[in-house]
């Protein structure tokens, strides 16, 4: 008998819109963190470190996913150094 439950790989981090979760607002996959919140934080000059400190449950790759989403959506986004 295996006492360890299998860990499911959630796959790549993306920005998703799911009806019924925050009214379909685009969020980081697997969270209820709106992508717009991360985009505004980046444009305010916050570093990736500061964003992850504010939202420690964000999966790795979240900031990059939000940057891709913003660029594909034609939104302004400041890319951190």
N, C-alpha and C positions, 0 to 999 in steps of 0.2 A: 504494500500500500504506500503510495506516494503522499507524504505529509505536506509537500510543498505545492502550492497552487501555481499553475503556469502563469507567467507574466505575459500579458498581451502587449505587443508592440503597438503603440497608438498610431504609428506611421509618421509621415512628415508633418511638421507644424504648418498650418495654413490659417488663413482668415476665412471664416465660414459664416454664412447667414442661415440661421435655423428658425423657422417659424415657431413661435412659442417660447423662444429664449430671447429675452430682452427685446421683444417685439420684432425679431428678425434683424436686429442691428448687427452689422459685421463684427464678429468677435474672434479672438484667438482660439483656434480649435482646442477642445477639451477644457475650456474655461468660460467664464462669463465676463471676461475682460474685453470691453469694446476696443476694437482696433483704433478707433478715433482717439481714445484716451492715450494710447501709446504714441500715435502720430503727433498729437499736440505736445506731449512730453518731449519728443525728439525735437520738434520745432522750437520749443522753449530752451533748448540747449542741454537737456538732461542726457547723461551718458547711459550706456547700456547698464552699467553697474548700478546707477541710481534707479533706473527703471526696475531692475531685478530686485533691488532692496525694497522698493515700494510694493512690488508684486512678486514675492518669493516663490509663489506656486506656478509662475509662468514656466512653461517648458523651454528648454534651450532651443534657440532658433526662432523664438517668438518675435524678437525685434526685426530680424531679417525678413520674416514672413509679412510683417506689417509694412515694412519698406517696399517689398515687392507689390503688395496689395495697393498701396498708395500710388506707386508709379504706374501700375496697370490701370488704375482708376483715374489717372490724370490729376491726382492731388499733389500739392506741394509737400515735400518731406525733406527734412534736413538729415543727411546721413552722418552718423557720428564717426569720429576719427578712430 
